Amino acid sequence: MKCTLSEMRAKEVINVKTGARLGYVDDLEFDTSDASVNSFLVYGRSRFFGLLGRDEDLVIKCKDIQLVGEDTVLVSLDEVELAKRHTIYHKRAYGHL
């Protein structure tokens, strides 16, 4: 299956372990040396119409993706792993790591 970034952005990300909706694919991280996709990014949800900022972004590694379907991306993440990834990405993105 071939897919463009604009098509990926329309796909909802679902955690198969909890059934929770994690959001939509917002961006991709890829390695420029070999042009491989490393992970999907799901931006944090805005709080109070964006006036209070937003939650932390979520990084989903390609190894955790179970299936990319027509409308959804199914991933397999534990709650502990989810919390850890939110924290690591936030620190990396804002220069604290």
Secondary structure, DSSP 8 states (H G I E B T S, - for coil): ----HHHHTT-EEEETTT--EEEE--EEEEETTTTEEEEEEE---BSTTTTT-B---EEEEGGGEEEE-SSEEEE---HHHHHHHHHHHHHHHTT--
